[in-house]
Amino acid sequence: MKGAAGSMAIVATILLGACDRDDQQVKVYRVAKATLESTPPPDATMPTNASSPNADAPAAPPSSEKPQIQWDVPPGWSSSPASAMRYASFAAEKNGEKVDISVVTFPGDGGGDEDNVNRWRQQIGLGPVDSVDALIVPQHAGALHFSTVDMAGPTARILAGWTRHEGRVWFFKLTGPPTVVEQEKPNFAAFLQSVRF
């Protein structure tokens, strides 16, 4: 027993002596984390009901290109810079008053019609309604089906049309003073009629 205790004392003395040395330093190493093999490929976020790209062409990442759509811009409408939320923007002016025209698209169905219409009603100072069915008027543009609304508040009016096509929803909206919106209503209808994919 005395031999074991003596051996322990010698080991402790050696270790304590090593701790007092000034040339001992702690070294820290950093190792890069390996990438996970389960990371989904870039095109994994593409909607399952979206049309397939040409099989011979390489697939582009979903955010690298705008979805393809065409339309005819009515006379008197000028293009405005698009933004992160808008696919396209236009403006029209009559007698010093302007209307804003926006084209917005989202993947999926874009929420329910009731929520969207009530949000637009709020933008022009109107209260929500329990059912929007009576406000929505169908409009056809060739093979496309649009739902449209025309809503006037105390100082502003909104014309809006939307369609769902190949896994995306497209919103077209004209907003401005009621008198100018009334003058631009035929142009807005023609704009929707000209939409093609």
C-alpha positions in Angstrom: 0.0 0.0 0.0 2.8 2.3 0.9 4.4 1.6 -2.5 1.2 2.6 -4.4 0.8 5.8 -2.3 4.5 6.7 -3.0 4.1 6.1 -6.7 1.0 8.4 -6.7 2.9 11.1 -4.9 5.7 10.9 -7.5 3.3 11.1 -10.4 1.5 14.1 -8.8 4.8 15.9 -8.3 5.8 15.4 -11.9 2.4 16.7 -13.2 2.4 19.7 -10.9 5.9 20.5 -12.0 4.9 20.3 -15.6 2.0 22.8 -15.0 4.5 25.4 -13.7 6.5 25.5 -16.9 6.3 28.8 -18.8 6.7 27.3 -22.3 3.5 25.3 -22.2 0.7 26.7 -24.3 -2.8 25.6 -25.1 -3.3 25.2 -28.8 -6.8 25.5 -30.4 -7.6 24.0 -33.8 -10.6 24.8 -36.0 -11.9 22.2 -38.4 -14.3 23.1 -41.2 -17.7 21.4 -41.0 -18.4 19.0 -43.8 -21.4 19.7 -46.0 -24.4 17.5 -45.4 -25.2 15.0 -48.1 -28.9 15.3 -47.4 -29.0 18.9 -48.7 -31.8 19.1 -51.3 -30.8 20.0 -54.9 -31.5 23.6 -56.0 -34.6 22.6 -58.0 -36.2 20.8 -55.1 -38.3 23.9 -54.4 -40.0 23.8 -57.8 -43.8 23.2 -57.4 -44.8 19.6 -58.2 -47.5 20.8 -60.6 -45.2 23.2 -62.5 -44.6 22.4 -66.2 -41.3 20.6 -66.9 -38.6 22.5 -68.7 -37.4 21.1 -72.1 -35.7 17.8 -71.3 -32.7 18.7 -73.5 -32.1 22.0 -71.8 -30.4 22.3 -68.4 -32.8 23.4 -65.7 -32.2 26.8 -64.3 -32.6 27.6 -60.6 -36.2 28.8 -59.9 -35.2 32.3 -58.9 -32.8 33.0 -61.8 -35.5 33.7 -64.4 -38.9 35.4 -64.4 -41.9 33.2 -65.4 -42.8 33.8 -69.0 -45.8 36.0 -69.7 -46.7 38.5 -72.4 -49.3 41.3 -72.8 -50.0 44.4 -74.8 -49.4 47.7 -73.0 -52.4 50.1 -73.5 -51.7 53.5 -75.0 -51.0 56.1 -72.4 -49.5 53.6 -69.9 -45.8 54.1 -69.1 -43.5 51.5 -67.6 -42.3 52.1 -64.1 -39.4 50.3 -62.4 -40.4 46.9 -61.1 -39.6 46.0 -57.5 -38.9 43.0 -55.4 -42.6 42.4 -54.9 -43.7 43.4 -58.4 -43.2 41.5 -61.7 -44.1 44.7 -63.6 -45.4 48.2 -62.9 -47.1 50.8 -65.1 -48.5 54.3 -64.5 -51.1 56.4 -66.3 -51.9 60.1 -65.9 -55.0 62.1 -66.7 -55.4 65.8 -65.8 -52.6 65.7 -63.3 -53.9 62.6 -61.5 -52.1 59.2 -61.7 -53.1 55.6 -61.4 -50.8 52.8 -60.5 -50.9 49.5 -62.3 -49.1 46.5 -60.8 -48.5 42.9 -61.9 -47.6 40.6 -59.0 -47.0 36.8 -59.1 -46.5 34.1 -56.4 -46.0 30.4 -56.5 -49.1 28.4 -55.3 -52.6 29.7 -55.2 -51.9 33.1 -53.6 -54.3 32.7 -50.7 -58.0 32.8 -50.7 -60.1 35.2 -52.7 -61.9 36.5 -49.6 -58.6 37.4 -47.9 -57.2 39.1 -51.0 -60.4 41.1 -51.8 -60.8 42.2 -48.1 -57.1 43.3 -48.1 -57.7 45.5 -51.2 -60.9 46.9 -49.7 -58.9 47.9 -46.6 -56.4 49.7 -48.8 -59.1 52.0 -50.1 -60.9 52.6 -46.8 -63.6 50.0 -47.0 -64.5 47.5 -44.4 -64.3 43.7 -44.8 -67.2 41.6 -46.1 -68.1 38.1 -45.1 -68.5 36.8 -48.6 -66.8 38.2 -51.7 -68.7 36.0 -54.2 -71.1 38.7 -55.2 -68.2 41.1 -55.9 -66.2 38.8 -58.2 -67.0 38.9 -61.9 -65.5 36.2 -64.2 -63.7 37.4 -67.3 -62.2 35.2 -70.1 -59.2 36.1 -72.1 -58.8 33.3 -74.7 -58.2 30.2 -72.8 -57.4 32.1 -69.5 -60.0 32.6 -66.8 -59.8 35.7 -64.7 -61.6 36.7 -61.6 -62.1 40.5 -61.4 -63.4 43.0 -58.9 -64.2 46.7 -59.1 -64.3 48.5 -55.7 -64.6 52.2 -54.9 -63.7 53.8 -51.6 -64.1 57.4 -50.4 -61.0 58.6 -52.3 -59.6 55.7 -54.3 -60.8 52.9 -56.5 -59.3 49.5 -57.3 -59.8 47.3 -60.4 -58.2 43.9 -59.9 -58.0 40.7 -61.9 -56.2 37.4 -61.1 -55.6 34.1 -62.7 -53.9 30.9 -61.7 -51.7 29.3 -64.3 -49.2 26.4 -64.0 -48.7 26.5 -60.3 -48.6 30.3 -60.0 -51.1 33.0 -59.3 -51.0 36.3 -61.2 -52.5 39.5 -59.8 -53.2 42.6 -62.0 -54.3 45.7 -60.1 -55.1 49.3 -61.1 -55.4 51.8 -58.2 -56.0 55.5 -58.1 -58.5 58.3 -57.9 -62.0 57.1 -58.9 -62.4 59.4 -61.9 -59.1 58.4 -63.5 -59.7 54.7 -62.7 -63.1 55.0 -64.6 -61.3 56.5 -67.6 -58.7 53.7 -67.5 -61.2 50.9 -67.0 -61.4 50.0 -70.8 -57.6 50.0 -71.0 -57.4 47.7 -67.9 -59.9 45.3 -69.5 -58.0 45.3 -72.8 -54.8 44.7 -70.8 -56.2 41.5 -69.2 -57.6 40.4 -72.5 -54.1 40.6 -74.0 -52.4 38.4 -71.4 -50.9 35.2 -72.8 -48.4 32.6 -71.5 
